[in-house]
Amino acid sequence: MRLLTTGAALALAVQMAPAAVAAEAREAACGVSGANLDQRPNGQYFQQPVSIRTGPAWECRVFDTATTRNAVDYYCTTDGFTYLRTKTRVRGWVWNGYLVDGGTNVQCQG
């Protein structure tokens, strides 16, 4: 077994830091919500059945699904995802590519 010197261990930690910071940033994006900033009326905006996620990233957990029959209320968009509420009051994030007209163009604040 070979032990790292203090300098080698520190160098290894510095090299790994960007990946760890990026992973933490992705995790922080999950579990966030958006304000209801888009004032357009509710509508059937899904182009296909969709996964509803806990945050605006592919890494965020899928916790529900919706079909093209679900009416939705767009809230705001960030990072290519729209925060929305379905008629059954499920709130979550859906990738803009699955939404009619690419989702809302109203940016989330903050």
N, C-alpha and C positions, 0 to 999 in steps of 0.2 A: 504494500500500500504506500502510495506517495502522498505526502502532505504538501499543500501549497504554501509558499511563503506569504507573508502579509501583503507584500507588494503584488504578487501574482493573484491573490484572492481579490484584492481591491480592483485590479485591472479587469478581472473576469466580471465582477459585480457591475462595473461601469459599462462594459460591453453589453450586458444583459438588461440594463436599466431601460433603454428605449422600448424594448418589447414589453417589459412589465408595465411601463407607463401607458403604452397603447392599449394593453389588455384592460387596465383599470379604467381608462377613458371609455372603452366600449361597454364595460359593465355599468359604469355610471350613467350611460345613456339609456339603459334599460330601467323601467320603472318610472319614467318621467311622463308628464302629461302636458297638454298644450291648452292655451286659452281659446275660448270660442270667439275667434276674430272674423271668420268668414260669415257674412250675413246672407248668403244665398239660401233659398228654401231647401228643405229636405228633398231628396230625390233618390232614384235608383241609379247609383253611380258606379257600381261594380261591373266590370266587363266580363268577369269570370268568378267562380268561387274563390274566396281569398282567405288567407291566414291573418288573424289579428294578433299583433305582437305587443309586448310590454314596453317597447321603445323603438326609436327610429333607426334601427340597425338590423341586419340579417342575423346577427348573433343573439338578438333578444328573443326570449322565449315566446313561442306561440301559445296563447291561452284560449283562443276561440277561433271559430271560422264563420264565414257568412257567404251567402249565395247572391246571385244577381237579383233575386226578389227582395232582398233587404233594402229598405229605404235608409239613407244615412244623412247625417248632418256633418259637413266638413267644419273643422275648427281652424287648423293652421297646418303649415308644412315646414319641414326642415330635413336636411340630409337625404332628400329623395323620397321621404315618407310623409303621409298626411295623417294627422291625429283627427279622429272622427268619432261620432257616436251613432250607433245603429238605432233603429226605431225601438228595439228591445232594451235600449239603454246601456248596451255594451260599449265601453270607450276603449280605444286602442289605436295602434299605428298600422297602416297598410301602405305598401310600396305604391308610389304614384303611377307606375306602369300598369297597374291593375285597375286604375280608376278612369272613368270617362273624362276626357280632356286632360288627362295627366294629373288629376286631383286639383286641389286649390292652389292658387298662386299667392295666397296671403301667408306671409312668413310668420312663424312663431317668434315671439320676442323673448329675449333673455338668454 
